Amino acid sequence: MKNLDRLTDNHIISALAIDQRGALKRMLGDVSETDISRFKVLISKYLTPYASSILLDPEYGQDAAGDRDSECGLLMAYEKTGYDKTEPGRLPDLLDEWSVRELKDKGTEAIKLLVYIDPDEEREINIQKESFIQRVGSECRGEDIPFFLEIITYDKDIEDAKSREFAEKKPGKILKVIEEYGKEKYGVDVFKVEVPVNMNYVEGYCEDPVYTKIEALAHFKEQSDASGVPFIFLSAGVTSEMFNETLRFAKEAGSQFNGVLCGRATWAGAADAYHEGGFEAVEEWMKTTGTKNIQTLREVVQECASPIK
């Protein structure tokens, strides 16, 4: 399938994500663009020897792309960070100064697009997103480069995505987007998706669950069965330990997920290290805890994920 082999390890995607921009600025505090770029470079330098590929952004990630391990593939984010909170619909937008062709010419081996979707929102909003995704899919097909679609679900009437109220609706929403955007017309090669439940509300992980263990396992299996294209899980900022446990849970459910594109679960502690001791502390954290995190994750992924066929 296109150039996916370059992005995989034994046909399983064990990828590192550091395409955060707005979120990373909030994590690091009052820092310069140069500091953001330097932070990404350290992550790339120390962690890509253990990743099948790395996801970066062309705004702050160019130096990090150059400092990655020679065996590590390169994905680039194509969307602007965040969305306009003054307008309804969390509508996506592309980077002004880049195209798929430009990114490919710079050595990018796959394109990632993030779109926030509430499948139950007004139809006119979702029509815009469907057309937007089709355009990017067509652009990627024209350049013969893999298209990774990242979908974050939400509910327009629920402010807190970590709430119990949203946890009740999450499995249905994720199933709807998997079924819709796996259609051939969107040109998606790989889904980057959330796990179908909030693990903090699963029986055995909390005192007052939303889902029994049997129900949660069924949601994972239903998501897997519904996906017509390869799919990988994002970490959504949970701890490294919780993400690894979630992957084991997915395997127990019979989910045929094809790997991960994991960000903060692997490297979030480096932001704390930065506040404690600057870049010297970040570098030491990468050599120790960061390396341990990604090595453990890689082992879990190889144990639990299914190879792309």
Secondary structure as UniProt FT lines:
FT   TURN            2..3
FT   HELIX           4..7
FT   TURN            10..11
FT   STRAND          12..17
FT   HELIX           22..28
FT   HELIX           33..47
FT   HELIX           48..50
FT   STRAND          53..56
FT   TURN            58..60
FT   HELIX           62..66
FT   TURN            70..71
FT   STRAND          73..77
FT   TURN            85..86
FT   TURN            88..89
FT   TURN            96..97
FT   HELIX           100..105
FT   TURN            106..107
FT   STRAND          110..117
FT   TURN            119..120
FT   HELIX           123..142
FT   TURN            143..144
FT   STRAND          147..153
FT   TURN            156..157
FT   TURN            161..162
FT   HELIX           164..181
FT   HELIX           184..186
FT   STRAND          190..193
FT   HELIX           199..201
FT   STRAND          202..203
FT   TURN            204..205
FT   HELIX           213..226
FT   STRAND          231..234
FT   TURN            236..237
FT   HELIX           240..253
FT   STRAND          259..262
FT   HELIX           264..267
FT   HELIX           269..285
FT   HELIX           286..290
FT   HELIX           291..304
//
